[in-house]
Amino acid sequence: MFQSVISTTAAANDSKSFEIAQVPTLSAWRPYNNPDRLISVGMNKGQVIAIAGKPDHEESYYQGGGGRLTRISDWYYIRSDFDPQTTILKFVQENLVTITSTSTR
């Protein structure tokens, strides 16, 4: 067992280069169910729901420092047809701050 730990450590120190996935952050996004409309950074949750509808999945958590907590919400919109994608809208409190879209192929 100890030998395998050493081997694993040695393998981790190899000088192979690794590719890191880079996910572009967008300033606007066209919802899958309403492509004629545009969601953009700065909109509030009500505006986004009115255009894009409810998200397929939502996660909320709190971040803080200096004794203050801020609610962060990640809304996931998932498209699984001919061009599968997941778009994540990140809100701080009620305002949209980032849009990230990734292909799920």
Buried (B, 14 or more C-beta within 10 A) or exposed (E): EEEEEEEEEEEEEEEEEEEEEEEEEBEEBBBBEEEEEEBBBEBEBEBBEEBBEEBBEEEEEEEEEEEEEEEBBBBEBBBEEEEEBBBBBBBEEEBBEBBBBEEEE
